[in-house]
């Protein structure tokens, strides 16, 4: 191996008078009694040092044991110190000493020391030793760069599969998966032995490349090597297929595995959650626990997102109870995941309880709870928490935390606080700008919002226009709203919802010829507006409703209940719900009677299927219209029920005739 240019201090060079020891006798060595004492008390480092110092002529093995003990105890600096003393006493290192000292240099980030040891490698003739080469590759790869590590390997007399695998891992760490896969191909060409670690590394490379073809090739090689069902390989192949969006192949491999460990189950659960197969993920979790495999914190954080939905709130609570009963350590990541699950499943109070019970909180904890309160319409409470967060000097407020605070300002319509926080952000992102547009628009400050948009050069952004449109919808700015809808049609000509916005505006203003024209445009362009759906979970069964749905077995009673509630509302208030659909982005609802809207049908089923005072929880895939919003408020008062509707924008908590959104939605 050619020598790398390096700076060598004379203090670590082997003493010339000791060089004859390079060819020291290989005859059997009888260890003195003190040496056996060292082995027995290897963890008592102070005593071990004393023992080595007392040995008149301690051999290399004793020093190697001491260096290894320091490495195992995660004290690499002490290992380097031992090596230095070893040199001063004229003890020559061997092919076991040098890799350990190179590892210690790497762990200490001491490249200069490592270069000196590299000089010893040449001086002692260990430049072709595979363990030494491997240690050098890792040293230079971590501290000087992967290309230097490749130079070491290319100039080595021999290259092992271990060395090639480590180089591939270094390329992966440097986010160069294409170079890593080339190293694997080089390994195949050189007929090097393919071991489980090499295959796992190749699978990790395919995960980054997102290449299903490469993934299948790696799987084929694993089969040919007879290592397909080695646990490390199987788990790596499963993760690879999941990352390459081939859940079926991952599931097929999982089903074929003769044995599975916790990692196997966790990966498969993660795959189903990633793919939206929440029920399948929950089923796997139950099967895993029945098989006697206890989940860890990673498994828990993988399954909790499956419960972060309104219909799955019971499973979320059951999982939390299981964690408490099983005594599984709930670290910070698990607690944050629990909070997030409760926020998204509609239980902000339970999320708050988790937050209050936390001994330690990081910036993610604060971001989740602040955004959670904001999404549930409690913007003022979210801002109170943001003040508490800012008092904690150990926290570094990042862009996501600022976005959560701005969302709270938007929910509470607090322009001054929002502007103050926005001005504190060193480098505002596009998301922060959209939040400010939404805040100013919801506050009805259209002149200010226009100036803000121009100052930040975000005039032709779809997200900005939609945020501005929300303000127009709230403050009945129909003319401006129409102009924005037209802009959206120009920017997104293939988005049917934009034409629906215009169509609803024209219908509200009785311009039926334009409504007809836009319908023809949508049809001619082959566009399909999204259909509205709402669903509710009752007795472990999810009931789904479309607009005007009459397919449910209890449809007659569902509609009767809504007609009864509508009549009560008219008697008590003197009129029915507002029937305005201007700037609404759902097409079919305008042409359907109010009691036929999907969320109303779901609410009605909830009312007739549950006991008094039980909260009715409904999810809708599209925005709740103004009419349904007004009717839900009235129902909450008439029926004396809390009603929660989650749409893509927020949670609407209806109680005693009021909504948590403050009618700003």
N, C-alpha and C positions, 0 to 999 in steps of 0.2 A: 504494500500500500504506500503510495506517495505521501510525503509529509505535508500537512497543512501549515502555512506560515503561522507561527505562534510565538508569543512572548514568554520566555522561560526564565524564572528566577533561579539563581544558582542554589538558593537555599533548599530547593526541592530536588535538585539533580542528585543522582546516586553518587556517593563519595567514590573517587577514583580508586582509593586504596581498597574498596570493598568489591570492585568489579569481578574479582576472581570467584566471588560467591555465585556468579551466574551459572557456573557449572558445578554447583555444590552436589555432594554425593546424594544419589537417589536411594541409598540403602535405608532399611527400616529404621524408623526413629522411635525411641522409647521416651514417652512424655514423662517429665518429672511429676511428683505428687501434686505440686502446686497447680499444674495444668488441669488436672481432673477437678480440683477445687473450683477453678474458673468455670468449667462447664456446668457444674452443679449450681453455681450462684450467678449465672450469666445475667439475670435481670437486676442484680444488685450492682449497679454500674460502678459506684465508688469503690466498692470492695474488689470488683473485677479489675479495675485499673491498678489498684494496689498490688493485686496478685501478679499481674503482668510485669509490673515494675520490679517485683521481687525475684522473678525468674532470671537467672544469670544470663542465659542466652535463649530468650523466647523465640520459638520458631514462627513462621508465617501463619500457620493455622490458628494460633492463639490470637494474633492480631486481627485476622479475618473474622473470627468469632466476635471480637469486640466491636469491630466496624459494623458488622451485620446487626448486632444488638442495638447500636445507636440508630441505624436505619430503621429497624423494626419499631423502635420507640419514637420514631419521627423526630429524631435529633440529628439531622444530616450535618449540621455545623460541627457537632462533636465527632462525627465520623471522620471529617476532614482533619480535625485536630489530632485524632489518633493516627491517621496516616502520616501526618507531618512528624509526629514523635517517632513513628516507625522508621521513617527515613533518617532522622537524626541519629537513631541507634544503629543504623547500618543494616536494617533488616530488609531483605529484598522482597518486593511484592510478587505474587504469582497471578495466574490467569483467573483466580477467584477474587483476589484483592482488587485488581484494576477495574473490573466492571462495577464493583460496589462503590469504589471511590468516584468513578465517573458518574454514577447515579447520584451520589451525594452532592457532587458539584452541580449537577442539573437541578436538583431540588433546592439548592442554595442560590440558584441563579448566578453562580460564580463561573463564568466562562473562562476567565483567565486561569483559575486553578485547574479547570478541566483541560485546558490547552497544555499546561505543564504535565499533567498526567498522561496526555496523549504523547508527549515527548518520551515519557518513561516506557510507553507501549513499544515505541520504536527501539529504544535503547536495550530493552530486555527481550526483544524478538517475539512479541505477542501480537504483531500487526495482522496475523492471519487467523487468530483465534476467533471463532464465531461469536462467543459471548462478549468479547471485547469490542468487536465490530458493531454488534447490536447496541451496546452501551454508547459507543461513539456516535452512532446514527441518531439515537435519542437525544444525546447531549447537544449536538450541533443543530438538529432539527428544531428543538425547543428554544434554544438560546441564540442561534444565528440565522436560522431559516431553513426551510425544507430543501431548497436547492443545494445548500451546503451538505445536508444529510445525504442527498442523492449522489453528490460528488464523492463522499466517503464510500458509499456502497459501490459506485462504478469503479473506483480505484482499489477496491479490496480484492485480494487474491481469490476469495471465494464468497459466495452469497447464499445464505440459507433462507428457507421459507420464512423463518422468524424475522430475519432482517428485512426481507421484502414486505412482510405484513406490517412491520413497524413503520416502514417508509410510506406505505399506503395509508396508514392511520394518520401520519403526519400531514399528508396531502389532504385528508378529510378535515383535519383540524384547521387547515389553512383554507378551507372551503374550495378545494380544487378536486372535485369528484372525478372529472375526466382524467386527470393525471393518475388518480388512485386506481381507476379501473384499468389503466394501461399497465400499472405495476402488477395487477392481478394477472393480466394476460401474459406479461413477461414471466411470471411465476409458472404459468401453464406451459409456455414455450420451453422453459428451462427444465421441465420435468421435475420441478421441485416438489417435495411432499406437501400435499394440501391437507392442512389440519383444520380442526373446527374453528380456531381463531381466525385463520385466513378466510374461511367461508363467511364467518360472521362479519368480518370487515368488508368483504366484497358485497354482502347483502346491504350493509350500511351505505356503501357507495351508491348502489342502485336506488336506495331510498332518497338520497339527495338528488340523483339524476332524474327521478320520477320516470324511469325507463322500464316499462313492463317487459320489453323484449330482453333487455340485459338481465332483468330479474329472473325471467324464465331460464335463461342460460345458466345463471348461478345455481338455480334450483336443480337443473339437469346435472351439473357438475357434482353437486352434493350427493345426488342419487348414485352417480357413477363411482364416487369415492366411498359409498356405503355409509355416509354420514348424515343422511337426510333426517333421521330421527334422533341424532345426538341433540340433547336438550338445548344447548347453546345455539346450534345450527337451526333447529326447528323454530325456536323463538325468534331468531334473527330473520329467518325467511318469512315468518308470519308478519312481523313488523314491516319488512320490505314490501310485501304485497299490499298491506294496508296503506302504506305511504304512497304506493303506486296506484291507489284507488281500485284495487282488485280484491274486494272483500270476499268474493266467492272463493277465490283460490286460497285466501288466508283461512277461511272457514273449512275448506276441504282438507287442508293440511292439518288444522287443529283437530278435526274429527278423526283423522288417520293416525294421530300420534299415540303410540302405545303408553306413554306416560306424560303427565303434564305437571308443571310446577306453578307456583304463584305467578311467575312472570308470564307463562303461557295464557293463563286465564285473564290476567290484567290486560295483555295486548289485545286479546280478542274482544274484551269488553270495550276497550278504547276504540277499536275499529268500528264496532257497531254504533257507538255514540257519535263518532266522527261522521258516520254515514247516515245519521238520523234514525238508526234502528234502536230507539230507546227501549222499547218493550223487550226486544231480543237481548239487549245489554242487561236489563234487569233480570231476565230469565237466567242468563249465564251466571250472574252474581249469585242468585239463589242456588243454582246447581253447584257452584264452587263451594259455598258454605256447607251444603249438604254433604259434599265429598270430604269434608273435614279440613279444608284448606282455609286458614285464617287470613283475611285480607290485611294488607298493610296500608300505610298512608297514601301510597301511589295508587293502589286499587281503589281506595275510597274517592280520591280526587278524580279518578277516571269515570266512576259510576255516578257521582253526584250531578253532573250536567244532565243526565237522563231524567233526573227528578226536578230539574229546573224549569218546569212547565206547570201551568195551572191544573191540568188533568192528573198530573203525577204527584200532587202535593202529599197524598197519603203515603206513597212509597218513600218520599223524601223524609217524612217524619219517622217512618218505620226504620229507615236506614240510620237516622240520627240516634234513635233509641238503641238499635243494634250496636252502634259504636260505643255508647255509654255502658251497655251491659257487658260487652266483650272486653272492655278495658283497653281497646286499641288506642294507642297514643295519638291524641289529636294535636298535631303540631300546627304551626302557624298556617301552613298551606292548606291543611284540612279545614281549619276554622274559617279561613277566607272562602273556601269552596262551599262550606255550609251556609255562610252568610249569603253568598251569591245565589245558591239554590233557593233559599227562602225568599230573597228579593224577587227572583224571577217566577216563583210559583205563587206569589201574591200574599206572602206573610211577612210584611215589613216589621211587625212587632217581634216575631221570632228571630228575624235577622238582627234586630236591635238587641235582643237578649244574648245572642251569641257574641255580639260586639262588646257588650258590657262585661261579659264573663272573661274576656281575653286579658291575660296578664301582659302579653306583649302584642303590639300592633305595628304593622309596617305601613308603608304608603298605600299598598293595595287594600289593606283593611279599611283605611279611611276613604279611599276612592269608592269602594263597593258600597259602604253605608251611606255616603253622601249622595251618590247617584241613585241609590235605592230609594231614599226618602224623596228625592226629586221625582223619580218615575212614578211614585205613589202619590204625587200631588202635594207633598209636604215640603215645599221649597224653603219655607222659613226655618223649619227644623234642620234641614240640610245645611243652610247657611250658618246656623248656630254651631253645628259640628265642624264646619270649615274653619270657624274662628278658633275652636279648640285645637284643630289640627295645626294651625299656623303657630300656636304657642309652643309646640314641640320642636325645639331647635335641632333635634337629631334627625328629623325627617327632611328629606329633600323632595320638595313638591315638583312632580314631573308633569309632562304635558297632559297625561290622562287625568291626573288629579285636578288640574286647572280646568279641563273639559267638564269634569263632574261638577265643579263649583259653578261654572258658567251655565250649565244645564239647570242647576238649582236657582240661579238668578233668573233664568228664563221662565221656570215654573212659577216662581214667586213674583215675576214681573218687576224685579228690582234692578232698574237700569243703572243707578249710581254705583251700587256694589259691583255689578257686572263690569262696568267700564273701568272701575278701579282695579279689579283683578286682571282684566285684559291688558291693561297698561303695565302690569307687573311682569307679564310674560316676556322673557328676553327675545325669543324667536317664535311668535305666534304661528301656529300651523293653520292650514286651510280649515280644519275642523273648528278651531277656535273662532275663526272669522265667520263661519256659518252660524255658530252659536250666537255670536253678537248680532248678526242680521236677524235671526229668529227672535232674540230678546227685544230689539228695537221695534221690530214689526209687530210683535205681540202687544207691545206697549202703545202701539198706534203712532209711533214717532217716525212717520214715513219720510219726512224731509231729512232727518238725521240718518236714517238707514240708507237713503240714496247717496248722501255724502260719504258715508262709511264705505259703501260698495265701490264708489268711484276712487276713493283714496287707496283702496287695496287692490284695485284692478281685477275685480271678480264679477264683472257684469254678466259675462256669458257662461256662468256656471249653473248647471241644472239644480244642484243642491241649494245654491243661494236663492234661485228663483222659487223653489218649492218652499223654502223657509219664509220668503217674502209673501208667498201666496197664502200661507197660514194666517199671517197678519191680516191680509185682505178678507179672508173668510170670517175671522173673528170680528173685525170692525166694519163688515158689510161694504168694503171698498170694491164694489162689483166692476166698475169700469177698469180700474187698475188690475183687478184680478183677471179680467178678460184679456187685457193686453199681455199679462204674464203667461196666461195659458197659450196664447198665440205664439209667444216666444219659445215656449216649451215644445210646441209642435214643430217649430223650425229646427230647434236643437236636437230633438229626439223624434224624428218623423216616423219611426217604427214603434213608438210606445203608444198603445191604444188608450191608456189612461189619460193622456194629454187631450185627445179628441173627445173623450168622455167629459172632461172638465168643461170644454167649450160647449159641448152639446147640452149639458145641464144648465149652463149659463143662458144659452139661447132659449131653452125650454122655460126657464124661470121668467124670461122676458117675453114669452109667447111668440118667439120667432121660429115657428114650426117648420118653415121652409128650410131654414139653416140646420135645424135638428135633423130633418130628413136627408139633407145634403151630406152632413157629417156621417150619418149612419151608412150612407152609400159609399163614402170614402173609406170608412173602416172596413166595410165588406170587400170593396174592390182591391184594397191593399192586402187582404188576407190576414188582417189583424184580429186578435181575439181578446177583448177586455177580460180582466180577471173576474171570476165569479166570486160572490161573497159567501162565506161559510162561517158558521159559529158552532161551537161544540161545548158540551157540558158533561162532566163525569158524575155518574150516580151509581152507587153500589158496585163499584169496580167495573162499570161499563161506560164507554164513551158514546154519547149520542150526538150525531152531526146533523145540522140543518142547513139547507140552502134557502135562497129567497123564495117565498111562496110555497115552501115545502109542505106536502100533505101525506108524505110516505110513512110518517111515524104511526105506530099502532094507536097512540093516544092523541092523534091530531085533533079530533073533534073536541076533546076536553081542553086541549092546549089553546085552540082558537076561542073557545067559549070563555076561558079564563081571561084572555086578553081583551075580549069585547066587554066583559064585565068590568075590568079595571079601567078601560077607556071611558065607559059611561060614568063610573065613579069620579074620574078626573074631571070630566065635563061638568058634573054636578057640583063638585067642590071648587073648581077653579073658574068655571064659566066658559072654558074653551078647551079644545083638544091640543095636542102637541103642535109645535111649529112645523109647517110642512115645506119649509124652504130647502131646496136642494141645489141652489146656486153654488158653483165651485166645488161641488162634491165629486169625488173621483170614482164613484161606483155607478154603473149604467143602469143595471136592472132594478135597483131599489126605487128609483124615481117613478117607475111605471107600476110599482106594486103597492098595495095598501100597506099602511104602517105596520099593522099587526102581522103582516106576512114577512117582515124583515127577519133575517136569520137570528139575530141576537135576541129579538123579542120572543121568538119561538123557544129558544133555549132557556130564557129567563122564565117563561111560563111553565115549561116542563119542570124546572127547578122548584118553582113555587108549589106546584100540585104534587110533587114527589117527595118533599121534605117537610119536617115538622116546623112549627112556628119558630121564628127567631134564628133559624139556621141560615147562615150566609150562603147566598147563591153566587157561584163563581162560573163565569162564562168567558170563553176566549173567542175572538173574531180575527179572521185573517186580514181584513181591511179596516179602514177607518170607520168608526161609529158615526153615523149621520146625525145631524142636529136634532132631527125629529125623535130618533130613538134615545138620544141623550136626554131630551126634555121628558120623554115618557118614562125613562128609567128613574129619573129623579122623583117623578110623581108616584111611581109604583113603590119606591122605597118608603115613602111616607104613608101611602094608603095601606100597604100590606105590612107595614112596620118590619121591614126586612132590610138587612144590609145586602147590597148587590155590588159585585165587583166584575167589571168587564175589562179584559185586557185586549187592547188592539195593538198594532205595530208601533204606536207612538207612546203609549203610557198605560197605566192602570187607572181606571175610573172607579173610585169608591163612592157609591151612592148610599146615603144614609139620611133619614129624616128629611127627605126632599132636597138635599144638597149633594153636590159632587165635589170631590177633593180637587178636581182640576180648576175649580173656581170659574167654570164655564169658558175657560181659555183652552181650547183644544183644536 
